[in-house]
Amino acid sequence: MHYSQNDKLKVAQIYDNIAESYEERTTPLTYFQAAVREFLLENVHAGQRVLDLGCGPGHLTSPLPLDVEVVGLDISTAMVDAARRKRPTGTYLVHDFHQPLPAELGKFDAIVANGCFDFCENLVQVIDNVSVALAYGGRFFFTINERRAELPFHDARWIDAGGGQVDIRMFFWSFSETAAAIETLGLRPLTYRHAPGWENETLQTTIYYGYWVVEHLRTKE
Ligand SMILES: C[S@@+](CC[C@H](N)C(=O)[O-])C[C@H]1O[C@@H](n2cnc3c(N)ncnc32)[C@H](O)[C@@H]1O
C-alpha cells in the first residue's frame, strides 16, 4: 500500500516554534486530559517504566512520582528540551515514531501516545514499532484521528492540518483499520471510545479521536 507523507523536518519545525507556549495555549482546547490521567493512575505503579511517545513538552507524564522512570520521545528538539526541563530525572530523546524505537531503551510497562498519531502515516508500522517496546502484559494508551464517513473533516484519509497555511497533513484511520492493525500485531484491545479529542481553531471544528487501550500478549521473551 502506498502512504502519503509529510516533510518530517517541517512537522518538527512547526512544533519547535510552539514548544514554549504549547501547554498553556492548547490545554483549554483539549478533551483528552482526563483519559490520559485515568490510564496513568490505573496502570502505572512504583518502580515501573513509562514511555511517553510524541511527548510534546512532557506535561502529561512529568507529574508522575519520581519512583517511576519516564522516557519521552518526540520529533521536535524544542519539545524534547522543554520536557527535559520539566522532569530532569526523565530521559528525553528526538525520535520519529515511523522508525524503529532504539533497542537500548528496553521494555516499558506502560506506553502513552496521545495526540501524536495525528501525524501517523503508516498505522501498522508505527504500532509495530511501539509494541516491540511494550513488556509482556504491558498496556498501551493511544489516540487516533478516526476516519468516519458521517463526520465533517473526518471522511478523508488525510486533511491539511493548517487549512492551507502550513502544508502539513493530519491522517485519519478508520475503526476497522485500527482494530485490524492491533489484531495483526498480536495486541489485545481492552477499551475503546470514540469521543472529542481537541478543538481545531484553524478549521473551526472538533477533531474526534478513537481512544484505545491495548495490552501486549505476544509470547514471553
Ligand atoms: C499535538 S502534540 C501532542 C503532545 C502531547 N503528547 C499532548 O498530548 O499534549 C503532537 C506531538 O507529536 C510530535 N510528533 C509529530 N510527528 C511525530 C513523529 N513522526 N514522531 C515523533 N513525534 C512526532 C510533535 O512534535 C508534537 O510534540
The ligand as an SDF file (V2000), in Angstrom:
LIG
                    3D

 27 29  0  0  0  0  0  0  0  0999 V2000
   -0.4880   17.5400   19.3410 C   0  0  0  0  0  0  0  0  0  0  0  0
    1.1180   17.3500   20.0210 S   0  0  0  0  0  0  0  0  0  0  0  0
    0.7930   16.2410   21.3820 C   0  0  0  0  0  0  0  0  0  0  0  0
    1.7560   16.4210   22.5360 C   0  0  0  0  0  0  0  0  0  0  0  0
    1.3680   15.6670   23.8000 C   0  0  0  0  0  0  0  0  0  0  0  0
    1.5050   14.2300   23.6230 N   0  0  0  0  0  0  0  0  0  0  0  0
   -0.0450   16.0030   24.2080 C   0  0  0  0  0  0  0  0  0  0  0  0
   -0.8860   15.1080   24.1820 O   0  0  0  0  0  0  0  0  0  0  0  0
   -0.2990   17.1640   24.5250 O   0  0  0  0  0  0  0  0  0  0  0  0
    1.8550   16.2620   18.8500 C   0  0  0  0  0  0  0  0  0  0  0  0
    3.3100   15.9400   19.1820 C   0  0  0  0  0  0  0  0  0  0  0  0
    3.7240   14.8700   18.3240 O   0  0  0  0  0  0  0  0  0  0  0  0
    5.0250   15.1660   17.8630 C   0  0  0  0  0  0  0  0  0  0  0  0
    5.2150   14.4380   16.6030 N   0  0  0  0  0  0  0  0  0  0  0  0
    4.6550   14.6870   15.3940 C   0  0  0  0  0  0  0  0  0  0  0  0
    5.0890   13.8100   14.4830 N   0  0  0  0  0  0  0  0  0  0  0  0
    5.9350   12.9690   15.1420 C   0  0  0  0  0  0  0  0  0  0  0  0
    6.7140   11.8340   14.7350 C   0  0  0  0  0  0  0  0  0  0  0  0
    6.6980   11.3960   13.4850 N   0  0  0  0  0  0  0  0  0  0  0  0
    7.4660   11.2050   15.6740 N   0  0  0  0  0  0  0  0  0  0  0  0
    7.5050   11.6740   16.9510 C   0  0  0  0  0  0  0  0  0  0  0  0
    6.7950   12.7310   17.3960 N   0  0  0  0  0  0  0  0  0  0  0  0
    6.0120   13.3660   16.4980 C   0  0  0  0  0  0  0  0  0  0  0  0
    5.0500   16.6780   17.7210 C   0  0  0  0  0  0  0  0  0  0  0  0
    6.3550   17.2020   17.6850 O   0  0  0  0  0  0  0  0  0  0  0  0
    4.2430   17.1080   18.9430 C   0  0  0  0  0  0  0  0  0  0  0  0
    5.0660   17.3210   20.0600 O   0  0  0  0  0  0  0  0  0  0  0  0
  1  2  1  0
  2  3  1  0
  2 10  1  0
  3  4  1  0
  4  5  1  0
  5  6  1  0
  5  7  1  0
  7  8  2  0
  7  9  1  0
 10 11  1  0
 11 12  1  0
 11 26  1  0
 12 13  1  0
 13 14  1  0
 13 24  1  0
 14 15  1  0
 14 23  1  0
 15 16  2  0
 16 17  1  0
 17 18  1  0
 17 23  2  0
 18 19  1  0
 18 20  2  0
 20 21  1  0
 21 22  2  0
 22 23  1  0
 24 25  1  0
 24 26  1  0
 26 27  1  0
M  CHG  2   2   1   9  -1
M  END
$$$$
